[in-house]
Amino acid sequence: MQSKVVVGVDGSAASDAAIHWAVHEAVMLGLSIQLINVVAPTLVSSAMAPNGTITQGQEDQARQIVDQARRVVDEVPGGSPRDIHTEMRYASVVPTLVDASSERK
């Protein structure tokens, strides 16, 4: 049984639409919602922040995206999910979201 609805957020209009859908699903099913911004490593960012770390600029942008996603959740009419979790991850996008969707919380 699923215990949360996972949404990958990137600040785009499509991301906001996914948040709206996820909020409605979470409310209808009584689930929590998890908003995740995944920062994918690039050659440039790896050179600027070695050892698998995120640059300050990437962290600031990810934080802004997650904060905006949280505001979008609050603006969706029809109720609020049971719990709302936000996070930023520095990894490959697709495997990270797949893994997050299979984690229990």
N, CA, C and O atoms as CSV, one atom per row, in Angstrom:
chain,resi,resn,atom,element,x,y,z
A,1,MET,N,N,0.836,-1.186,0.000
A,1,MET,CA,C,0.000,0.000,0.000
A,1,MET,C,C,0.872,1.237,0.000
A,1,MET,O,O,1.839,1.326,0.757
A,2,GLN,N,N,0.532,2.186,-0.845
A,2,GLN,CA,C,1.278,3.429,-0.958
A,2,GLN,C,C,0.967,4.312,0.243
A,2,GLN,O,O,-0.183,4.397,0.676
A,3,SER,N,N,1.996,4.972,0.783
A,3,SER,CA,C,1.772,5.838,1.931
A,3,SER,C,C,2.029,7.299,1.614
A,3,SER,O,O,1.872,8.160,2.480
A,4,LYS,N,N,2.431,7.592,0.354
A,4,LYS,CA,C,2.700,8.974,-0.027
A,4,LYS,C,C,2.588,9.121,-1.538
A,4,LYS,O,O,2.644,8.146,-2.288
A,5,VAL,N,N,2.429,10.352,-1.950
A,5,VAL,CA,C,2.443,10.700,-3.360
A,5,VAL,C,C,3.728,11.485,-3.592
A,5,VAL,O,O,3.957,12.504,-2.941
A,6,VAL,N,N,4.556,11.024,-4.503
A,6,VAL,CA,C,5.850,11.659,-4.780
A,6,VAL,C,C,5.726,12.526,-6.020
A,6,VAL,O,O,5.170,12.105,-7.034
A,7,VAL,N,N,6.255,13.755,-5.930
A,7,VAL,CA,C,6.241,14.670,-7.058
A,7,VAL,C,C,7.638,15.240,-7.247
A,7,VAL,O,O,8.207,15.829,-6.327
A,8,GLY,N,N,8.183,15.064,-8.438
A,8,GLY,CA,C,9.426,15.728,-8.796
A,8,GLY,C,C,9.093,17.147,-9.214
A,8,GLY,O,O,8.244,17.355,-10.080
A,9,VAL,N,N,9.750,18.125,-8.611
A,9,VAL,CA,C,9.443,19.530,-8.897
A,9,VAL,C,C,10.665,20.223,-9.471
A,9,VAL,O,O,11.796,19.998,-9.041
A,10,ASP,N,N,10.394,21.093,-10.480
A,10,ASP,CA,C,11.501,21.827,-11.095
A,10,ASP,C,C,11.179,23.293,-11.357
A,10,ASP,O,O,11.959,23.996,-12.000
A,11,GLY,N,N,10.032,23.757,-10.862
A,11,GLY,CA,C,9.668,25.158,-11.016
A,11,GLY,C,C,8.935,25.479,-12.309
A,11,GLY,O,O,8.566,26.633,-12.529
A,12,SER,N,N,8.715,24.495,-13.167
A,12,SER,CA,C,8.045,24.725,-14.448
A,12,SER,C,C,6.523,24.679,-14.278
A,12,SER,O,O,6.011,24.259,-13.241
A,13,ALA,N,N,5.817,25.120,-15.319
A,13,ALA,CA,C,4.357,25.045,-15.320
A,13,ALA,C,C,3.897,23.585,-15.253
A,13,ALA,O,O,2.904,23.274,-14.595
A,14,ALA,N,N,4.616,22.695,-15.933
A,14,ALA,CA,C,4.272,21.270,-15.884
A,14,ALA,C,C,4.443,20.716,-14.469
A,14,ALA,O,O,3.654,19.887,-14.016
A,15,SER,N,N,5.459,21.174,-13.795
A,15,SER,CA,C,5.689,20.761,-12.410
A,15,SER,C,C,4.547,21.239,-11.520
A,15,SER,O,O,4.069,20.489,-10.668
A,16,ASP,N,N,4.110,22.479,-11.710
A,16,ASP,CA,C,2.987,23.004,-10.924
A,16,ASP,C,C,1.718,22.195,-11.199
A,16,ASP,O,O,0.942,21.930,-10.281
A,17,ALA,N,N,1.505,21.803,-12.459
A,17,ALA,CA,C,0.338,20.983,-12.796
A,17,ALA,C,C,0.425,19.621,-12.097
A,17,ALA,O,O,-0.582,19.106,-11.611
A,18,ALA,N,N,1.619,19.046,-12.049
A,18,ALA,CA,C,1.814,17.765,-11.359
A,18,ALA,C,C,1.536,17.910,-9.866
A,18,ALA,O,O,0.987,17.003,-9.241
A,19,ILE,N,N,1.914,19.045,-9.300
A,19,ILE,CA,C,1.646,19.292,-7.876
A,19,ILE,C,C,0.142,19.334,-7.640
A,19,ILE,O,O,-0.355,18.735,-6.686
A,20,HIS,N,N,-0.586,20.037,-8.505
A,20,HIS,CA,C,-2.044,20.109,-8.357
A,20,HIS,C,C,-2.656,18.714,-8.386
A,20,HIS,O,O,-3.486,18.381,-7.539
A,21,TRP,N,N,-2.251,17.895,-9.357
A,21,TRP,CA,C,-2.764,16.528,-9.451
A,21,TRP,C,C,-2.431,15.749,-8.178
A,21,TRP,O,O,-3.283,15.061,-7.615
A,22,ALA,N,N,-1.174,15.871,-7.735
A,22,ALA,CA,C,-0.721,15.107,-6.568
A,22,ALA,C,C,-1.469,15.507,-5.306
A,22,ALA,O,O,-1.806,14.654,-4.485
A,23,VAL,N,N,-1.729,16.791,-5.148
A,23,VAL,CA,C,-2.475,17.245,-3.967
A,23,VAL,C,C,-3.876,16.629,-3.973
A,23,VAL,O,O,-4.341,16.133,-2.947
A,24,HIS,N,N,-4.539,16.660,-5.113
A,24,HIS,CA,C,-5.882,16.074,-5.186
A,24,HIS,C,C,-5.845,14.577,-4.874
A,24,HIS,O,O,-6.706,14.080,-4.148
A,25,GLU,N,N,-4.871,13.861,-5.407
A,25,GLU,CA,C,-4.731,12.430,-5.129
A,25,GLU,C,C,-4.456,12.185,-3.644
A,25,GLU,O,O,-5.073,11.319,-3.023
A,26,ALA,N,N,-3.526,12.956,-3.085
A,26,ALA,CA,C,-3.162,12.776,-1.678
A,26,ALA,C,C,-4.355,13.032,-0.760
A,26,ALA,O,O,-4.583,12.282,0.190
A,27,VAL,N,N,-5.113,14.089,-1.042
A,27,VAL,CA,C,-6.290,14.394,-0.218
A,27,VAL,C,C,-7.331,13.295,-0.359
A,27,VAL,O,O,-7.884,12.826,0.636
A,28,MET,N,N,-7.599,12.883,-1.598
A,28,MET,CA,C,-8.615,11.864,-1.844
A,28,MET,C,C,-8.268,10.537,-1.171
A,28,MET,O,O,-9.153,9.851,-0.658
A,29,LEU,N,N,-6.980,10.172,-1.171
A,29,LEU,CA,C,-6.564,8.884,-0.625
A,29,LEU,C,C,-6.058,8.970,0.822
A,29,LEU,O,O,-5.712,7.953,1.422
A,30,GLY,N,N,-6.017,10.174,1.370
A,30,GLY,CA,C,-5.545,10.348,2.745
A,30,GLY,C,C,-4.058,10.089,2.897
A,30,GLY,O,O,-3.621,9.558,3.918
A,31,LEU,N,N,-3.275,10.461,1.888
A,31,LEU,CA,C,-1.829,10.219,1.892
A,31,LEU,C,C,-1.049,11.508,2.109
A,31,LEU,O,O,-1.579,12.610,1.966
A,32,SER,N,N,0.204,11.343,2.454
A,32,SER,CA,C,1.096,12.490,2.524
A,32,SER,C,C,1.637,12.760,1.128
A,32,SER,O,O,1.480,11.945,0.219
A,33,ILE,N,N,2.277,13.913,0.970
A,33,ILE,CA,C,2.863,14.274,-0.312
A,33,ILE,C,C,4.336,14.600,-0.098
A,33,ILE,O,O,4.702,15.236,0.890
A,34,GLN,N,N,5.170,14.165,-1.019
A,34,GLN,CA,C,6.606,14.408,-0.943
A,34,GLN,C,C,7.027,15.157,-2.201
A,34,GLN,O,O,6.907,14.638,-3.310
A,35,LEU,N,N,7.521,16.384,-2.023
A,35,LEU,CA,C,7.996,17.217,-3.117
A,35,LEU,C,C,9.513,17.113,-3.163
A,35,LEU,O,O,10.192,17.417,-2.182
A,36,ILE,N,N,10.043,16.684,-4.301
A,36,ILE,CA,C,11.494,16.478,-4.417
A,36,ILE,C,C,12.041,17.252,-5.605
A,36,ILE,O,O,11.553,17.116,-6.727
A,37,ASN,N,N,13.055,18.064,-5.350
A,37,ASN,CA,C,13.810,18.680,-6.436
A,37,ASN,C,C,15.128,17.937,-6.519
A,37,ASN,O,O,15.893,17.887,-5.556
A,38,VAL,N,N,15.382,17.361,-7.686
A,38,VAL,CA,C,16.610,16.603,-7.891
A,38,VAL,C,C,17.552,17.435,-8.756
A,38,VAL,O,O,17.210,17.824,-9.873
A,39,VAL,N,N,18.729,17.698,-8.228
A,39,VAL,CA,C,19.762,18.415,-8.962
A,39,VAL,C,C,20.687,17.372,-9.561
A,39,VAL,O,O,21.387,16.657,-8.843
A,40,ALA,N,N,20.682,17.293,-10.878
A,40,ALA,CA,C,21.512,16.302,-11.557
A,40,ALA,C,C,22.942,16.819,-11.694
A,40,ALA,O,O,23.149,17.964,-12.096
A,41,PRO,N,N,23.916,15.996,-11.368
A,41,PRO,CA,C,25.314,16.400,-11.529
A,41,PRO,C,C,25.633,16.655,-13.003
A,41,PRO,O,O,25.146,15.950,-13.887
A,42,THR,N,N,26.440,17.652,-13.248
A,42,THR,CA,C,26.925,17.949,-14.593
A,42,THR,C,C,28.438,18.058,-14.538
A,42,THR,O,O,29.017,18.128,-13.453
A,43,LEU,N,N,29.078,18.073,-15.686
A,43,LEU,CA,C,30.535,18.234,-15.701
A,43,LEU,C,C,30.947,19.551,-15.074
A,43,LEU,O,O,31.927,19.606,-14.331
A,44,VAL,N,N,30.214,20.606,-15.363
A,44,VAL,CA,C,30.547,21.923,-14.813
A,44,VAL,C,C,30.366,21.931,-13.302
A,44,VAL,O,O,31.258,22.375,-12.580
A,45,SER,N,N,29.217,21.443,-12.808
A,45,SER,CA,C,28.984,21.472,-11.367
A,45,SER,C,C,29.940,20.540,-10.644
A,45,SER,O,O,30.344,20.830,-9.519
A,46,SER,N,N,30.310,19.427,-11.265
A,46,SER,CA,C,31.251,18.505,-10.633
A,46,SER,C,C,32.622,19.140,-10.490
A,46,SER,O,O,33.324,18.891,-9.510
A,47,ALA,N,N,33.012,19.964,-11.469
A,47,ALA,CA,C,34.305,20.646,-11.389
A,47,ALA,C,C,34.281,21.756,-10.348
A,47,ALA,O,O,35.282,22.011,-9.679
A,48,MET,N,N,33.112,22.428,-10.210
A,48,MET,CA,C,32.999,23.541,-9.262
A,48,MET,C,C,32.816,23.061,-7.828
A,48,MET,O,O,33.214,23.754,-6.891
A,49,ALA,N,N,32.227,21.903,-7.644
A,49,ALA,CA,C,31.980,21.357,-6.311
A,49,ALA,C,C,32.326,19.873,-6.348
A,49,ALA,O,O,31.441,19.030,-6.496
A,50,PRO,N,N,33.594,19.555,-6.216
A,50,PRO,CA,C,34.009,18.148,-6.309
A,50,PRO,C,C,33.499,17.299,-5.139
A,50,PRO,O,O,32.907,17.809,-4.188
A,51,ASN,N,N,33.741,16.017,-5.238
A,51,ASN,CA,C,33.391,15.054,-4.185
A,51,ASN,C,C,31.884,14.867,-4.014
A,51,ASN,O,O,31.404,14.624,-2.906
A,52,GLY,N,N,31.141,14.982,-5.115
A,52,GLY,CA,C,29.712,14.703,-5.044
A,52,GLY,C,C,28.909,15.709,-4.254
A,52,GLY,O,O,27.867,15.366,-3.695
A,53,THR,N,N,29.370,16.940,-4.197
A,53,THR,CA,C,28.626,17.967,-3.472
A,53,THR,C,C,27.918,18.877,-4.460
A,53,THR,O,O,28.174,18.820,-5.663
A,54,ILE,N,N,27.051,19.694,-3.963
A,54,ILE,CA,C,26.274,20.623,-4.766
A,54,ILE,C,C,26.873,22.019,-4.601
A,54,ILE,O,O,27.339,22.374,-3.518
A,55,THR,N,N,26.860,22.806,-5.672
A,55,THR,CA,C,27.372,24.175,-5.565
A,55,THR,C,C,26.379,25.021,-4.777
A,55,THR,O,O,25.207,24.664,-4.659
A,56,GLN,N,N,26.842,26.123,-4.248
A,56,GLN,CA,C,25.960,27.020,-3.487
A,56,GLN,C,C,24.841,27.546,-4.381
A,56,GLN,O,O,23.693,27.650,-3.947
A,57,GLY,N,N,25.171,27.879,-5.628
A,57,GLY,CA,C,24.152,28.362,-6.560
A,57,GLY,C,C,23.082,27.322,-6.824
A,57,GLY,O,O,21.894,27.642,-6.862
A,58,GLN,N,N,23.501,26.069,-7.007
A,58,GLN,CA,C,22.535,24.989,-7.221
A,58,GLN,C,C,21.661,24.788,-5.988
A,58,GLN,O,O,20.455,24.571,-6.101
A,59,GLU,N,N,22.269,24.859,-4.828
A,59,GLU,CA,C,21.504,24.692,-3.592
A,59,GLU,C,C,20.484,25.812,-3.419
A,59,GLU,O,O,19.340,25.562,-3.040
A,60,ASP,N,N,20.901,27.050,-3.699
A,60,ASP,CA,C,19.986,28.182,-3.587
A,60,ASP,C,C,18.809,28.034,-4.550
A,60,ASP,O,O,17.660,28.265,-4.174
A,61,GLN,N,N,19.099,27.650,-5.790
A,61,GLN,CA,C,18.041,27.476,-6.774
A,61,GLN,C,C,17.105,26.330,-6.376
A,61,GLN,O,O,15.887,26.461,-6.496
A,62,ALA,N,N,17.655,25.222,-5.911
A,62,ALA,CA,C,16.833,24.085,-5.484
A,62,ALA,C,C,15.933,24.482,-4.317
A,62,ALA,O,O,14.766,24.094,-4.269
A,63,ARG,N,N,16.465,25.242,-3.393
A,63,ARG,CA,C,15.674,25.694,-2.240
A,63,ARG,C,C,14.515,26.582,-2.708
A,63,ARG,O,O,13.399,26.462,-2.202
A,64,GLN,N,N,14.778,27.471,-3.669
A,64,GLN,CA,C,13.720,28.333,-4.202
A,64,GLN,C,C,12.638,27.494,-4.895
A,64,GLN,O,O,11.447,27.762,-4.737
A,65,ILE,N,N,13.048,26.501,-5.645
A,65,ILE,CA,C,12.090,25.630,-6.341
A,65,ILE,C,C,11.219,24.874,-5.345
A,65,ILE,O,O,10.003,24.789,-5.519
A,66,VAL,N,N,11.827,24.333,-4.317
A,66,VAL,CA,C,11.076,23.581,-3.302
A,66,VAL,C,C,10.137,24.518,-2.535
A,66,VAL,O,O,9.000,24.148,-2.241
A,67,ASP,N,N,10.599,25.711,-2.215
A,67,ASP,CA,C,9.741,26.681,-1.517
A,67,ASP,C,C,8.544,27.071,-2.383
A,67,ASP,O,O,7.423,27.168,-1.884
A,68,GLN,N,N,8.778,27.294,-3.679
A,68,GLN,CA,C,7.690,27.623,-4.595
A,68,GLN,C,C,6.717,26.454,-4.704
A,68,GLN,O,O,5.504,26.664,-4.722
A,69,ALA,N,N,7.222,25.238,-4.777
A,69,ALA,CA,C,6.355,24.056,-4.851
A,69,ALA,C,C,5.478,23.962,-3.605
A,69,ALA,O,O,4.304,23.603,-3.694
A,70,ARG,N,N,6.034,24.275,-2.475
A,70,ARG,CA,C,5.273,24.248,-1.211
A,70,ARG,C,C,4.153,25.281,-1.244
A,70,ARG,O,O,3.046,25.026,-0.771
A,71,ARG,N,N,4.452,26.453,-1.807
A,71,ARG,CA,C,3.414,27.487,-1.940
A,71,ARG,C,C,2.310,27.028,-2.887
A,71,ARG,O,O,1.135,27.301,-2.642
A,72,VAL,N,N,2.668,26.343,-3.955
A,72,VAL,CA,C,1.670,25.829,-4.898
A,72,VAL,C,C,0.741,24.847,-4.167
A,72,VAL,O,O,-0.475,24.890,-4.355
A,73,VAL,N,N,1.302,23.979,-3.346
A,73,VAL,CA,C,0.475,23.039,-2.571
A,73,VAL,C,C,-0.531,23.807,-1.730
A,73,VAL,O,O,-1.707,23.445,-1.683
A,74,ASP,N,N,-0.081,24.854,-1.072
A,74,ASP,CA,C,-0.963,25.637,-0.196
A,74,ASP,C,C,-2.081,26.333,-0.962
A,74,ASP,O,O,-3.133,26.624,-0.393
A,75,GLU,N,N,-1.864,26.605,-2.257
A,75,GLU,CA,C,-2.844,27.333,-3.062
A,75,GLU,C,C,-3.882,26.425,-3.726
A,75,GLU,O,O,-4.877,26.920,-4.255
A,76,VAL,N,N,-3.668,25.113,-3.707
A,76,VAL,CA,C,-4.606,24.195,-4.362
A,76,VAL,C,C,-5.896,24.132,-3.548
A,76,VAL,O,O,-5.862,23.822,-2.357
A,77,PRO,N,N,-7.038,24.427,-4.187
A,77,PRO,CA,C,-8.304,24.361,-3.453
A,77,PRO,C,C,-8.715,22.916,-3.169
A,77,PRO,O,O,-8.307,21.995,-3.877
A,78,GLY,N,N,-9.510,22.732,-2.149
A,78,GLY,CA,C,-10.065,21.406,-1.896
A,78,GLY,C,C,-9.411,20.642,-0.770
A,78,GLY,O,O,-9.632,19.438,-0.643
A,79,GLY,N,N,-8.623,21.289,0.041
A,79,GLY,CA,C,-8.020,20.607,1.178
A,79,GLY,C,C,-6.525,20.480,1.059
A,79,GLY,O,O,-5.924,20.824,0.041
A,80,SER,N,N,-5.945,19.982,2.117
A,80,SER,CA,C,-4.498,19.852,2.179
A,80,SER,C,C,-4.129,18.399,2.472
A,80,SER,O,O,-4.841,17.714,3.206
A,81,PRO,N,N,-3.018,17.926,1.899
A,81,PRO,CA,C,-2.578,16.553,2.199
A,81,PRO,C,C,-2.312,16.360,3.686
A,81,PRO,O,O,-2.096,17.318,4.429
A,82,ARG,N,N,-2.333,15.108,4.094
A,82,ARG,CA,C,-2.105,14.741,5.492
A,82,ARG,C,C,-0.796,15.330,6.008
A,82,ARG,O,O,-0.780,15.974,7.057
A,83,ASP,N,N,0.281,15.121,5.296
A,83,ASP,CA,C,1.596,15.662,5.622
A,83,ASP,C,C,2.253,16.098,4.329
A,83,ASP,O,O,1.991,15.532,3.267
A,84,ILE,N,N,3.106,17.107,4.420
A,84,ILE,CA,C,3.837,17.587,3.253
A,84,ILE,C,C,5.312,17.567,3.591
A,84,ILE,O,O,5.748,18.201,4.552
A,85,HIS,N,N,6.084,16.828,2.790
A,85,HIS,CA,C,7.530,16.729,2.986
A,85,HIS,C,C,8.214,17.333,1.768
A,85,HIS,O,O,7.763,17.143,0.639
A,86,THR,N,N,9.290,18.051,1.993
A,86,THR,CA,C,10.065,18.605,0.889
A,86,THR,C,C,11.521,18.189,1.061
A,86,THR,O,O,12.021,18.023,2.173
A,87,GLU,N,N,12.180,18.027,-0.089
A,87,GLU,CA,C,13.602,17.728,-0.017
A,87,GLU,C,C,14.293,18.030,-1.335
A,87,GLU,O,O,13.664,18.149,-2.387
A,88,MET,N,N,15.601,18.149,-1.237
A,88,MET,CA,C,16.458,18.347,-2.390
A,88,MET,C,C,17.449,17.198,-2.405
A,88,MET,O,O,17.978,16.806,-1.365
A,89,ARG,N,N,17.696,16.662,-3.587
A,89,ARG,CA,C,18.682,15.593,-3.710
A,89,ARG,C,C,19.626,15.919,-4.860
A,89,ARG,O,O,19.221,16.515,-5.858
A,90,TYR,N,N,20.875,15.527,-4.714
A,90,TYR,CA,C,21.898,15.713,-5.741
A,90,TYR,C,C,22.197,14.345,-6.309
A,90,TYR,O,O,22.979,13.584,-5.738
A,91,ALA,N,N,21.569,14.025,-7.450
A,91,ALA,CA,C,21.685,12.680,-8.015
A,91,ALA,C,C,21.069,12.678,-9.412
A,91,ALA,O,O,20.626,13.713,-9.909
A,92,SER,N,N,21.046,11.516,-10.028
A,92,SER,CA,C,20.356,11.352,-11.307
A,92,SER,C,C,18.849,11.417,-11.063
A,92,SER,O,O,18.339,10.836,-10.105
A,93,VAL,N,N,18.156,12.122,-11.930
A,93,VAL,CA,C,16.750,12.435,-11.686
A,93,VAL,C,C,15.847,11.205,-11.678
A,93,VAL,O,O,15.181,10.940,-10.677
A,94,VAL,N,N,15.813,10.458,-12.766
A,94,VAL,CA,C,14.841,9.359,-12.886
A,94,VAL,C,C,15.038,8.286,-11.811
A,94,VAL,O,O,14.072,7.932,-11.136
A,95,PRO,N,N,16.259,7.753,-11.625
A,95,PRO,CA,C,16.410,6.736,-10.578
A,95,PRO,C,C,16.055,7.264,-9.178
A,95,PRO,O,O,15.534,6.524,-8.343
A,96,THR,N,N,16.337,8.530,-8.937
A,96,THR,CA,C,16.030,9.116,-7.630
A,96,THR,C,C,14.530,9.158,-7.389
A,96,THR,O,O,14.061,8.807,-6.306
A,97,LEU,N,N,13.779,9.588,-8.396
A,97,LEU,CA,C,12.316,9.654,-8.229
A,97,LEU,C,C,11.700,8.267,-8.141
A,97,LEU,O,O,10.756,8.058,-7.379
A,98,VAL,N,N,12.218,7.320,-8.906
A,98,VAL,CA,C,11.732,5.932,-8.824
A,98,VAL,C,C,11.982,5.382,-7.421
A,98,VAL,O,O,11.091,4.788,-6.813
A,99,ASP,N,N,13.201,5.585,-6.910
A,99,ASP,CA,C,13.519,5.104,-5.562
A,99,ASP,C,C,12.629,5.769,-4.512
A,99,ASP,O,O,12.140,5.109,-3.595
A,100,ALA,N,N,12.426,7.069,-4.650
A,100,ALA,CA,C,11.601,7.790,-3.671
A,100,ALA,C,C,10.165,7.283,-3.680
A,100,ALA,O,O,9.520,7.221,-2.633
A,101,SER,N,N,9.666,6.924,-4.847
A,101,SER,CA,C,8.284,6.455,-4.927
A,101,SER,C,C,8.108,5.072,-4.304
A,101,SER,O,O,6.992,4.689,-3.955
A,102,SER,N,N,9.193,4.327,-4.162
A,102,SER,CA,C,9.075,2.995,-3.565
A,102,SER,C,C,9.426,2.982,-2.078
A,102,SER,O,O,9.229,1.972,-1.403
A,103,GLU,N,N,9.945,4.097,-1.564
A,103,GLU,CA,C,10.266,4.190,-0.137
A,103,GLU,C,C,8.984,4.362,0.659
A,103,GLU,O,O,8.050,5.015,0.194
A,104,ARG,N,N,8.929,3.799,1.821
A,104,ARG,CA,C,7.775,3.963,2.719
A,104,ARG,C,C,8.066,5.076,3.702
A,104,ARG,O,O,9.156,5.135,4.272
A,105,LYS,N,N,7.123,5.940,3.902
A,105,LYS,CA,C,7.252,6.998,4.925
A,105,LYS,C,C,5.961,7.175,5.634
A,105,LYS,O,O,5.858,8.014,6.530
